């Protein structure tokens, strides 16, 4: 998710919050339920969400694993660089 997020950023996540296209979310892929990811919601698909990272060169998102179930929407980054996510 670089440049929006970096390794070590601490986030506040609203579980069950309404998700819109473009939101940063925490999700699990149906094909890899043990993998918890932070990605950007692209579109609703098959009762879940198509999610992609901001870095087009890293394809560890729906392009590789398919549809994801969203757990929550990221509201705020509070450490080490506080701020809202765009």
N, C-alpha and C positions, 0 to 999 in steps of 0.2 A: 504493500500500500504506500510505498514511498512515492511521492513526497508528502502525502497527507499525514501518514503515520510512519513512525520508525520503531525498530525493535526496542522494547523497554518502555514505550509509552503506556501510561496507566489511563484507563478509560472508565467512564460511567456509562452503563448500558441500561436502557429501559426495556425490561422483559415484556413481551407481548404488546409493545407499542406499535401503532400503525406505521407501516412501511410504505414509502413512496419511492418511485424511481429516482436514483441518484443518492439515496441515503446510504451511509456507512452502517453495516449491520454485522452482528455476530451470527454465524450460521453453521450448520452441519450438512455435509453432503449425504444424500441418501445412499450413495455407493460406498462411502467411507464414513460411517457413523461415529467412529472414534476420533475423527479429525475435526477440531473446532477451529474456525477461521474467522478473520475479520476482512470483509470485502465490501464492494459497492454493489447495491441492488440495481440491476439493469432492467429487468422486466419480470412480470409474473408469468409463470409457465407451469402447466401440469400440477396445479395446486401448491406450488412452491415458488421459488425465485431463482432466476438466472443471475448469478453473481460473478463479478469480475474484479480483479485487482487493478489498481491504477497504473501499474507498470506492465506495459504491453509485452515486454520481453520475458516475463515470468508467467507461465501459464499453469499455475496450480489452483485453478478456479473452475468454473462451470465448463470451460472449454475442454478440460481434462476429466472432470468428475461428474458432470451433469447437473441436474436441478438440486438446489439446496433448500432445506427448511430453516427459516429464520427464527432465531431464538429471541433476539432483541435488537433494537436500534441504538447505535452509539450516539449519545447526547453530547458528551463533553470529554476532552482530554485534560486531565488535571495534573499530570506529572510527566516529564520534567518541563514541558513547554505548554503551560495552560492555554486553553482556547477552544472555541467551537470549531467543529469540522464543517467544511463546505462541500 
